Amino acid sequence: MKNSGKLKGKTLFITGASRGIGKAIALKAAADGANIVIAAKTFEPHPKLPGTIYTAAKEIECAGGQALPCIVDVRDERQVQQAVEAAVAKFGGIDIVVNNASAISITGTLETDMKRYDLMQNINARGTFLVSKTCLPYLLRSQNPHILNLAPPMNMSARWFANHTAYTIAKYGMSMCVLGMAEEFRGQGVAVNALWPRTTIHTAAVEMLSGSEGALYSRKPEIMADAAYTILCRDSRGYTGNFFVDDEVLLDAGVKDLTKYACYPENIHLLATDVFLDSKGPVAKL
């Protein structure tokens, strides 16, 4: 999907942007000439996962953007505040927030220890609320302010709670931030939306958890980046409170063929629908 240049000069504060979907969104915006605040924990190489905030910054600059790598654990209010202040000092403000940082544990109630429960709650729900709250005073000064949470539609079917209650509670906390903040700031023109993938997305972190074979049934992070870009280029006063699904966004934007986003295009009939979604939707047509 081609860039329109609409994000040129805009400042994006993206959590978890050192790798995966967060970095893919950063690189897409950077191609417009955007300023990217990389708010993530990884400042030293991980033994199993590629990339740090500094290697991501180099990629962003090579793609045409400006980068500000910030060591941020979204659970730490002080680190979040310092990163926001650094972003404003360097770029003059914040136009867009992408709450991408997330923790996952697909475990049942008896298998979920409280340390893991607290981790998911503090990163997913609390972290999203904290980052949004801290950035909002600057978003309110922007001409086209957006908050985009990588969170699912709130599907209240019991099947999405039964096998991983703790994870669902934490992830839906991000979704509830969309519902609440979208209405709270509607009159002030701040768009607050959610984006979720139709299929599983293959990243290095996912491969570490589930193995390389998952790529056979997954799409690349670029589909989420293109969908996020499409949303963030829209007028914030006309699009808020929505729970978008990546392929629906792109089809609505005129993208005719989604095959290129599959890790293995020859396996598009095998694509696995992501959690919290009951239907394969447009995938079935491709």
C-alpha positions, 0 to 999 in steps of 0.5 A: 500500500502506497504512502500518501505523505499525510504523516510528514512532520507528525510525531508518533509515540509508539509503545513496544516499537523496537520490534514486531507490529510496533516497529512495522507501524513506525517504519510505515509512518517514517516513510512519510517523514514522521517523527517516531518516539520508540517507547520500549524496554529493550535497550540491550540485545535480547538473547532470543529476540532481534532488535533494540530501541537503537536498532529500530531508530536506525531503521526508522531514520533509514526509512526517512523519519526521525527517531527518538529511542526512549527506554520505557516500561509502560508500568513505570509512570516516571519513565513514561512521563520522562519519555513524553517530556523528551518527545515534546522537547525534541519534536514540539508536541505529540500528534499520535499515540499507538498503544502496542505494548502488550503481555500475553499468557494463554493460560487457564485460571489454575495455570495463571500465577498472580505474577503473570496476572499482574504483568498482563494487567499492568502492561495491557490495561494500566499501561495503555491508560497511563500512556494515553493519559500522559500524552493527552495534554499534548494531543489536545493541542494537535490538529489531527490527534489520534490514539490507536490501541492494538486491542480486540473488539469486546466479544462477550462470548464465553468462549473467549473467557473460558480458556484464558480469563486473565488475558481476556480481562487484561486485553479488554481493559485496552478495549474499554479505554477505547470506549471510554476515552473516545466518548470522553474526548469526542467533543475535543476532536481526539480520535480513539480507536482500536485495531485488531488482526483478522489472522494471527500475525507472525513476529519474532516474539510469536515464533519464540512462543509457538515455533516457526511453523506458525508462519504457515498460518499467519500474515506479516506485521505489514498488514497491521502497519498499512491498516494503522496508517490508513486509520491515522491519516483520517480526520480524527473528528470523523472516526472515533470509538471504532473497533477496526479489523485490519483486512476490513480497513484495507478493503474499505480503502480500496486494497483489492488483493491481500495475498501479499500479506500472507507469510506463505501466499500459497497457504491463504486458505489455511490462515488462522483466525485470531482470538476474539474473532468469530468469523474469518470474514474477507479472508474466506474470499481470497 
